[in-house]
Amino acid sequence: MTSLTERSVRRRILVAGLASAGLLVLLHSLPSGAGESRLLQEAARWMKRGVQAAAEARRQRGIDIDVQADPNRTGLIGPEVSPLVTTLGSLESKRTATSPEMGAAVAWMLRRAGVDSGRTVAIGASGSFPGLLAASLAACRALGAEPAVILSLGASSWGATHTDFHLLDIHTAFQEAGLTSLRPLAVSLGGARDQGGEMGPSVAEALREEVAEAGIPLIGEQELQRNVARRMQYYQESAGSGGPAAFINIGGAWANLGRSEVALGLRPGLNRQVRRPPRGEGGVVHAMARNGVPVVHLLHLRGLASRYGLQWDPVPLPDPEAAGIYRRLAPLPTLFWVALAAYLLCLAGLVTVPLSRGVPAAGRAAGGTDGI
């Protein structure tokens, strides 16, 4: 017969193992672990779908993809020089912005900002980084959040710079791909004072007509604070009484960043604190921050990639089914490893308990049997 002590030790090992296994399963399902990895992967998948839809929409319009500039054939890299170009841009940055990893990274930032399903995320996007618009919409789609988008059609070089495939056209492609069911709240021309002056009168007028035909409001206030106030009104009306849960700034649009050098100090990625500019010089970013809204600043791609562990200018684009980015952004929580270590130490201690402890002396003298 097995001794009471031996059975007790075995029972303790079994109970400890079952309890620890249950605890590990619970910890593994925490949002910062495997559960969040699945969320980030879903965002990356949606972004890949959106990029593919944009490429297909471009092909359907008969616009060739320059494979030298866009080796991944995303369709989101425009000409270096065009009437829509308002400033210079980096080709490597524009290509990095098309990676599905960006969708995962933006979802991670929004999750850290407290965005839940059903909340509204305000998005102010210039044409400089159409890939980052895809990432933002994909992140909202994965989270179940509602994107409230205002577009600015001006772009830096290599962005949404094709006059026949500008940012409004690209947003439509993303919409048709299912990244969002919502049209933009409003559109502006962008450029200096949001007037599209760099585009030339004929191009600016053609864009105004396109926006009007689409039935989307056009923002054209030249005074900064009036422009900002109008945008804030659109966002607030879309979000309702709760207001936006977060604001995503994409690119360097005048109305979003304002005209103060303070905006240059914004860290790429999630910002919970934003330095205030001099009175009258702030943009939407600063107005949101004053209202306590977390700001996701998507600019300065080299710093963004470094901060969040993203691949720089990848060819080919990362596969959303690969796990590298998800492990980097959403590692298993420290508590998981602490619990695992504690369990292993406990198990080692239990196993090494002498199983003969407490067995009667006569039994030990007879070789430890119970005298069958």
ABEGO torsion letter per residue (X at the ends): XBBAAAAAAAAAAAAAAAAAAAAAAAAAABAABAAAAAAAAAAAAAAAAAAAAAAAAAAAAGBBBBAAABAAGAGABBBABBAABABBBBAAAAAAAABAAAAAAAAAAAAAAGBBBGBBBBBBBBAABAAAAAAAAAAAAAAGBBBBBBBBABBBBGBBABAABBAAAAAAAAAAAGABABBBABBBAEEBGGAGAAAEAAAAAAAAAAAAAAGBBBBABABAAAAAAAAAAAAAAAAEAAEBABBBBBEABAAAAEABAAAAABBBEBBABBBBBBBGABBAAAAAAAAGBBBBBBBGAAAAAAAAGBBBGBOBBBBAABAAAAAAABBBBAAAAAAAAAAAAAAAAAAABBAABGBBAAAAAAGGBAGX
